[in-house]
Structure formats: C-alpha cells, structure tokens
Amino acid sequence: MDAAASGGSAAEAAASGGSGADSWTGEASGADSWTGEASGMPAARTDWPGTQAWQPSWPGTQAWQACRVCVDRVDDLHVFLLVCGLRKVKDPLYLLNAFSEWHTQNPLVILIIIGPKIDPVLSSEVEECVKRSAGVFLAAERSQEELHAAMRKSFAVVNSSVSEGMSAAILEAMDLNVPVLARDIPGNAAIVQHEHSGLLYSSPEEFVLLSKRLLSDEELQENLRTNGKRYVTERHDSMKERTTYQQLVEKLQ
C-alpha cells in the first residue's frame, strides 16, 4: 500500500478528508516557509511579465503558497500531484526531466511531489534535483485531511512506482473524483483500466503526451472521474470490505 493512506480502505480513508487544510504552512524544499520562494523555479522566471507568488485562495486551505509561478491567474494552473514516500520503489525522479521540459513549453503545468522522506539518501537526491528543475516542487508529508484537500484541488494524481501492490493514492484519487495517471506496471494495471478509469503510461514521454491529451479533452476528464469513482464504490466499498474482513476473521476463529 502507498503511504497516502493512514489505515482502512481507500474509500473509507478518502471519506474522512476535507477542505480544512488551513495549516499548510510547513516547509517546502528550498523555502523557509510556504510563503517564500520554493525550489524548482529559476530566479530568471521572476522577471517574466505577470509573475507573482502562487498563493491560490482555495476553499479552506492555504496550500501551495511557496511556489513562485509565472501566471496572471492562479486558477489557470494545472497541478499534477505525485503522492509517494521518497524511496526507490516509488521512483520519484522518473518524470522529472520530461515534466520540467514540458513546463518550459507550458508554464501553467506544474508537478508537486508530496510525501514522507523514507530513504534519507534518495530524499537528498530528490531535493537537489528538484532545485534544478523548473516547474517541479517538493512538499513535506501532510496529514490525511490536508493531503485529500490537495488532491481535490489538483488536476490529476500521478503514480510513478516501479512496483505496487495496490496503490492507496490511486484509489483515494478515484474516490475523490480526481483523474489518475499511473505508470503501467502490473499492480497499477490491476486497478486502472486505461482510458476508462485512468491513464497508464510506459515512459516519461508517453506521460507527457497523455497529460496533454487529458488537458485538452474535457470529455475524457469527466469519463475518468466518473468511472474511477464507480470502480472504487463497487470494488472497494468500506462497508463491504469491513464485512468481508469480519467474516474472514470469524472463519479463522
């Protein structure tokens, strides 16, 4: 299971989330607080016309206040949220170069990596790479409620793992009606039906192509949200899972 959930089924966990992430004032990589300049954005970008601190007034949250993004309207941003613990199996750097290159072509797309620092060596590497990558930001681990608030406000939730059992982050995103772009590995393919409940990619280049398609296709966005939510409701309902586990325990007693 992914580090996105703190326990219970994905549907049950997502149901407990909310928009009350008013305490998103923790540290981001390269910034003293979420109100300073964050890593991932070269200083030269602050000279672009219309540049301002990215401080969206999302309902109930002060999230993402660290990022200096060159836009006149914050609402135009498309946030891709990579939810993962910083460890090798999650491969958090897999999309970094391709996404950063895409961001230079379209400054309205940004990638935010969020999760706990599990592997100290890899965490340091991620921090250094993010500092050199335009359009990519690193956020510290947050509470489940705060994380779900961020997921709701993101354009899409991303998975880049080299191996998965059953990703809680993917299931939670589906339950929250957020489109999913997941790396095409057996564990992800078992819960994501390509172009039906999510999008599966096999390379960073394919990720960018699929992301561009998703941005331009509102019908596809809606289909992924609807079908993803239906899948979680039908296959991972919290009450059904609770009953199933209770029956299993009773049989083993």
Secondary structure, DSSP 8 states (H G I E B T S, - for coil): --TT-SSS-HHHHHHT--S--TT--S-BTT-SSTTS--TTS-GGGGGSTTEEE-----TT--TTTT-EEE-S-GGG-EEEEEE--SSGGG-TTTTHHHHHHHHHH-TTEEEEEE----SHHHHHHHHHHHHTSTTEEEE----HHHHHHHHHTSSEEEE--S--SS-HHHHHHHHTT--EEEE--HHHHTT--BTTTBEEESSHHHHHHHHHHHHH-HHHHHHHHHHHHHHHHHHS-HHHHHHHHHHHHHHH-
